[in-house]
Amino acid sequence: MPSHSSRGNLEKAQTEQNIAYIRQMLGELGTVARNEKADMLCYLIEMAYLEAGDVLAGTRPLNVVKMNVAKSSR
């Protein structure tokens, strides 16, 4: 049976893979939106793409609600 730590590492790795996949799909959607000259969609997709990159880099939390709860409990 895997330890609690290794299970947590597996969950973290799966989350990172999922966010990387989302970021890849956003890149592809951005290309489609640019080809259609859908400016607002391009902007929103680009913001989501950047956000996914920040989450992967560890510069932004995955869950903003948890972050706000932690701040308010101080």
DSSP file (Angstrom, degrees, kcal/mol; ACC not computed):
  #  RESIDUE AA STRUCTURE BP1 BP2  ACC     N-H-->O    O-->H-N    N-H-->O    O-->H-N    TCO  KAPPA ALPHA  PHI   PSI    X-CA   Y-CA   Z-CA
    1    1 A M              0   0    0      0, 0.0     2,-0.0     0, 0.0     0, 0.0   0.000 360.0 360.0 360.0 130.1    0.0    0.0    0.0
    2    2 A P        -     0   0    0      0, 0.0     2,-0.0     0, 0.0     0, 0.0  -0.350 360.0-111.8 -67.8 146.6    1.5    3.4   -0.9
    3    3 A S     >  -     0   0    0      1,-0.1     4,-2.2    -2,-0.0     5,-0.2  -0.252  27.0-106.4 -71.4 165.3    2.3    5.8    1.9
    4    4 A H  H  > S+     0   0    0      1,-0.2     4,-2.1     2,-0.2     5,-0.1   0.882 120.7  52.9 -59.1 -39.1    0.3    9.0    2.4
    5    5 A S  H  > S+     0   0    0      2,-0.2     4,-2.1     1,-0.2    -1,-0.2   0.919 109.5  45.9 -65.2 -45.4    3.3   11.0    1.1
    6    6 A S  H  > S+     0   0    0      1,-0.2     4,-2.2     2,-0.2    -1,-0.2   0.858 111.5  53.1 -68.9 -32.7    3.7    9.0   -2.1
    7    7 A R  H  X S+     0   0    0     -4,-2.2     4,-2.2     2,-0.2    -1,-0.2   0.909 109.5  49.2 -65.6 -41.0   -0.1    9.2   -2.7
    8    8 A G  H  X S+     0   0    0     -4,-2.1     4,-2.3     2,-0.2    -2,-0.2   0.877 109.9  51.2 -64.1 -38.2    0.1   13.0   -2.3
    9    9 A N  H  X S+     0   0    0     -4,-2.1     4,-2.5     2,-0.2    -2,-0.2   0.892 109.7  50.0 -65.6 -39.4    3.1   13.1   -4.7
   10   10 A L  H  X S+     0   0    0     -4,-2.2     4,-2.3     2,-0.2    -2,-0.2   0.905 111.1  48.8 -64.9 -41.3    1.0   11.1   -7.3
   11   11 A E  H  X S+     0   0    0     -4,-2.2     4,-2.4     2,-0.2    -2,-0.2   0.906 111.7  49.4 -64.3 -41.4   -1.9   13.5   -6.9
   12   12 A K  H  X S+     0   0    0     -4,-2.3     4,-2.5     2,-0.2    -2,-0.2   0.913 111.1  49.4 -64.5 -42.4    0.4   16.5   -7.3
   13   13 A A  H  X S+     0   0    0     -4,-2.5     4,-2.2     2,-0.2    -2,-0.2   0.901 111.3  49.3 -63.3 -40.6    1.9   15.0  -10.4
   14   14 A Q  H  X S+     0   0    0     -4,-2.3     4,-2.5     2,-0.2    -2,-0.2   0.909 110.4  50.6 -64.9 -41.8   -1.5   14.3  -11.9
   15   15 A T  H  X S+     0   0    0     -4,-2.4     4,-2.6     2,-0.2     5,-0.2   0.923 110.1  49.9 -61.5 -44.3   -2.7   17.8  -11.2
   16   16 A E  H  X S+     0   0    0     -4,-2.5     4,-2.4     1,-0.2    -1,-0.2   0.902 110.9  49.6 -62.1 -41.0    0.4   19.2  -12.9
   17   17 A Q  H  X S+     0   0    0     -4,-2.2     4,-2.2     2,-0.2    -1,-0.2   0.907 111.3  49.5 -63.4 -41.4   -0.2   17.0  -15.9
   18   18 A N  H  X S+     0   0    0     -4,-2.5     4,-2.5     2,-0.2    -2,-0.2   0.920 112.0  47.0 -64.4 -44.0   -3.8   18.2  -16.0
   19   19 A I  H  X S+     0   0    0     -4,-2.6     4,-2.6     2,-0.2    -2,-0.2   0.896 111.5  51.8 -65.9 -39.3   -2.9   21.9  -15.8
   20   20 A A  H  X S+     0   0    0     -4,-2.4     4,-2.2    -5,-0.2    -1,-0.2   0.896 110.4  49.1 -62.5 -39.6   -0.2   21.4  -18.5
   21   21 A Y  H  X S+     0   0    0     -4,-2.2     4,-2.5     2,-0.2    -2,-0.2   0.921 110.3  50.0 -65.4 -44.3   -2.8   19.7  -20.7
   22   22 A I  H  X S+     0   0    0     -4,-2.5     4,-2.5     1,-0.2    -2,-0.2   0.926 110.7  50.4 -58.8 -44.9   -5.3   22.6  -20.1
   23   23 A R  H  X S+     0   0    0     -4,-2.6     4,-2.0     1,-0.2    -1,-0.2   0.903 109.9  50.2 -61.6 -42.1   -2.5   25.1  -21.0
   24   24 A Q  H  X S+     0   0    0     -4,-2.2     4,-1.8     1,-0.2    -1,-0.2   0.929 111.3  47.9 -61.7 -45.6   -1.7   23.2  -24.2
   25   25 A M  H  X S+     0   0    0     -4,-2.5     4,-2.8     1,-0.2    -2,-0.2   0.881 108.7  54.6 -63.7 -38.4   -5.4   23.2  -25.2
   26   26 A L  H  X S+     0   0    0     -4,-2.5     4,-2.6     1,-0.2    -1,-0.2   0.890 105.3  54.2 -62.1 -38.6   -5.6   26.9  -24.5
   27   27 A G  H  X S+     0   0    0     -4,-2.0     4,-1.6     2,-0.2    -1,-0.2   0.920 110.6  45.5 -59.7 -43.6   -2.7   27.5  -26.8
   28   28 A E  H  X S+     0   0    0     -4,-1.8     4,-1.8     2,-0.2    -2,-0.2   0.904 112.4  50.1 -67.7 -41.4   -4.6   25.7  -29.6
   29   29 A L  H  X S+     0   0    0     -4,-2.8     4,-2.8     1,-0.2    -2,-0.2   0.876 106.6  56.9 -63.5 -36.5   -7.8   27.5  -28.8
   30   30 A G  H  X S+     0   0    0     -4,-2.6     4,-2.5     1,-0.2    -1,-0.2   0.891 104.7  51.7 -61.0 -39.5   -5.9   30.8  -29.0
   31   31 A T  H  X S+     0   0    0     -4,-1.6     4,-2.3     2,-0.2    -1,-0.2   0.922 111.1  47.1 -62.4 -44.6   -4.7   30.0  -32.5
   32   32 A V  H  X S+     0   0    0     -4,-1.8     4,-1.5     2,-0.2    -2,-0.2   0.927 112.7  49.4 -62.8 -45.0   -8.3   29.3  -33.6
   33   33 A A  H  <>S+     0   0    0     -4,-2.8     5,-2.6     1,-0.2     4,-0.3   0.896 110.9  49.6 -63.1 -40.9   -9.5   32.5  -32.0
   34   34 A R  H ><5S+     0   0    0     -4,-2.5     3,-1.3     1,-0.2    -1,-0.2   0.914 108.4  53.1 -64.1 -41.7   -6.7   34.6  -33.6
   35   35 A N  H 3<5S+     0   0    0     -4,-2.3    -1,-0.2     1,-0.3    -2,-0.2   0.825 112.2  45.5 -62.0 -30.4   -7.5   33.0  -37.0
   36   36 A E  T 3<5S-     0   0    0     -4,-1.5    -1,-0.3    -5,-0.2    -2,-0.2   0.442 110.0-125.6 -90.0  -1.2  -11.1   34.1  -36.5
   37   37 A K  T < 5 +     0   0    0     -3,-1.3     2,-1.3    -4,-0.3    -3,-0.2   0.870  51.7 160.1  56.3  39.3  -10.0   37.6  -35.3
   38   38 A A     >< -     0   0    0     -5,-2.6     4,-2.8     1,-0.2    -1,-0.2  -0.700  15.3-178.0 -92.0  84.6  -12.1   37.1  -32.1
   39   39 A D  H  > S+     0   0    0     -2,-1.3     4,-2.4     1,-0.2    -1,-0.2   0.876  75.4  46.4 -58.0 -46.7  -10.3   39.7  -30.1
   40   40 A M  H  > S+     0   0    0      1,-0.2     4,-2.5     2,-0.2    -1,-0.2   0.915 114.0  48.6 -66.5 -41.4  -12.1   39.3  -26.7
   41   41 A L  H  > S+     0   0    0      2,-0.2     4,-2.9     1,-0.2     5,-0.3   0.913 109.9  53.3 -62.1 -41.8  -11.8   35.5  -26.9
   42   42 A C  H  X S+     0   0    0     -4,-2.8     4,-2.5     1,-0.2    -2,-0.2   0.932 110.5  47.4 -56.6 -46.4   -8.1   35.9  -27.7
   43   43 A Y  H  X S+     0   0    0     -4,-2.4     4,-2.3     2,-0.2    -2,-0.2   0.942 114.3  44.9 -61.6 -49.9   -7.6   38.1  -24.6
   44   44 A L  H  X S+     0   0    0     -4,-2.5     4,-2.2     1,-0.2    -2,-0.2   0.900 114.4  48.6 -64.5 -41.3   -9.5   35.7  -22.3
   45   45 A I  H  X S+     0   0    0     -4,-2.9     4,-2.6    -5,-0.2    -1,-0.2   0.910 110.9  51.3 -65.0 -41.7   -7.7   32.6  -23.6
   46   46 A E  H  X S+     0   0    0     -4,-2.5     4,-2.6    -5,-0.3    -2,-0.2   0.897 109.0  50.7 -62.6 -40.5   -4.4   34.4  -23.3
   47   47 A M  H  X S+     0   0    0     -4,-2.3     4,-2.4     2,-0.2    -1,-0.2   0.919 112.6  46.2 -63.5 -42.4   -5.1   35.3  -19.7
   48   48 A A  H  X S+     0   0    0     -4,-2.2     4,-2.5     2,-0.2    -2,-0.2   0.885 111.5  52.6 -66.3 -38.5   -6.1   31.7  -18.9
   49   49 A Y  H  X S+     0   0    0     -4,-2.6     4,-1.9     2,-0.2    -2,-0.2   0.924 111.6  45.5 -61.6 -45.8   -3.0   30.4  -20.7
   50   50 A L  H  X S+     0   0    0     -4,-2.6     4,-2.4     2,-0.2    -2,-0.2   0.903 111.5  52.9 -64.9 -41.2   -0.7   32.7  -18.6
   51   51 A E  H  X S+     0   0    0     -4,-2.4     4,-2.5     1,-0.2    -2,-0.2   0.921 107.9  50.5 -60.2 -45.3   -2.6   31.7  -15.4
   52   52 A A  H  X S+     0   0    0     -4,-2.5     4,-2.3     1,-0.2    -1,-0.2   0.897 110.2  50.7 -61.1 -39.9   -2.0   28.1  -16.1
   53   53 A G  H  X S+     0   0    0     -4,-1.9     4,-2.1     2,-0.2    -1,-0.2   0.900 109.7  50.0 -63.7 -40.4    1.7   28.8  -16.7
   54   54 A D  H  X>S+     0   0    0     -4,-2.4     5,-2.0     2,-0.2     6,-1.1   0.892 109.8  50.7 -65.1 -39.8    1.9   30.6  -13.4
   55   55 A V  H ><5S+     0   0    0     -4,-2.5     3,-0.7     1,-0.2    -2,-0.2   0.928 111.3  48.4 -63.4 -44.3    0.2   27.7  -11.6
   56   56 A L  H 3<5S+     0   0    0     -4,-2.3    -2,-0.2     1,-0.2    -1,-0.2   0.867 111.5  50.0 -63.6 -36.0    2.7   25.3  -13.1
   57   57 A A  H 3<5S-     0   0    0     -4,-2.1    -1,-0.2    -5,-0.2    -2,-0.2   0.621 113.4-120.0 -77.7 -12.4    5.6   27.6  -12.1
   58   58 A G  T <<5S+     0   0    0     -4,-0.9    -3,-0.2    -3,-0.7    -2,-0.1   0.612  83.1 115.6  84.4  12.1    4.3   27.8   -8.6
   59   59 A T  S   <S+     0   0    0     -5,-2.0    -4,-0.2    -6,-0.2    -5,-0.1   0.578  76.9  38.7 -90.5 -10.1    3.9   31.6   -8.7
   60   60 A R  S    S-     0   0    0     -6,-1.1    -2,-0.2    -9,-0.1    -1,-0.1  -0.989  89.0-111.9-135.1 146.2    0.1   31.4   -8.3
   61   61 A P        -     0   0    0      0, 0.0     3,-0.2     0, 0.0    -6,-0.1  -0.409  17.4-132.3 -73.4 153.9   -2.0   29.0   -6.2
   62   62 A L  S    S+     0   0    0      1,-0.2     2,-0.5    -7,-0.1    -7,-0.1   0.852  97.6  40.0 -70.7 -35.3   -4.2   26.5   -7.8
   63   63 A N     >  -     0   0    0      1,-0.1     4,-1.4     2,-0.0    -1,-0.2  -0.944  61.1-171.9-124.0 110.3   -7.2   27.4   -5.7
   64   64 A V  H  > S+     0   0    0     -2,-0.5     4,-2.5     1,-0.2     5,-0.2   0.828  86.3  60.7 -69.5 -33.0   -7.8   31.1   -4.9
   65   65 A V  H  > S+     0   0    0      1,-0.2     4,-2.3     2,-0.2    -1,-0.2   0.933 105.1  47.3 -62.4 -45.9  -10.6   30.2   -2.4
   66   66 A K  H  > S+     0   0    0      1,-0.2     4,-2.2     2,-0.2    -1,-0.2   0.893 111.4  52.2 -61.2 -39.5   -8.2   28.3   -0.2
   67   67 A M  H  X S+     0   0    0     -4,-1.4     4,-2.1     1,-0.2    -2,-0.2   0.923 110.4  47.2 -63.1 -44.7   -5.7   31.1   -0.4
   68   68 A N  H  X S+     0   0    0     -4,-2.5     4,-2.2     1,-0.2    -2,-0.2   0.880 111.2  51.4 -65.7 -38.6   -8.3   33.7    0.7
   69   69 A V  H  X S+     0   0    0     -4,-2.3     4,-1.2     2,-0.2    -1,-0.2   0.911 109.8  49.9 -64.2 -42.5   -9.5   31.5    3.6
   70   70 A A  H  < S+     0   0    0     -4,-2.2     4,-0.3     1,-0.2     3,-0.3   0.899 111.9  48.3 -63.6 -40.9   -5.9   31.1    4.8
   71   71 A K  H >< S+     0   0    0     -4,-2.1     3,-1.2     1,-0.2    -1,-0.2   0.901 110.2  51.0 -65.7 -41.0   -5.3   34.8    4.7
   72   72 A S  H 3< S+     0   0    0     -4,-2.2    -1,-0.2     1,-0.3    -2,-0.2   0.712 102.9  60.3 -73.2 -19.0   -8.6   35.6    6.6
   73   73 A S  T 3<        0   0    0     -4,-1.2    -1,-0.3    -3,-0.3    -2,-0.2   0.492 360.0 360.0 -86.6  -1.7   -7.7   33.2    9.4
   74   74 A R    <         0   0    0     -3,-1.2    -1,-0.2    -4,-0.3    -2,-0.1   0.466 360.0 360.0 -77.3 360.0   -4.5   35.0   10.3
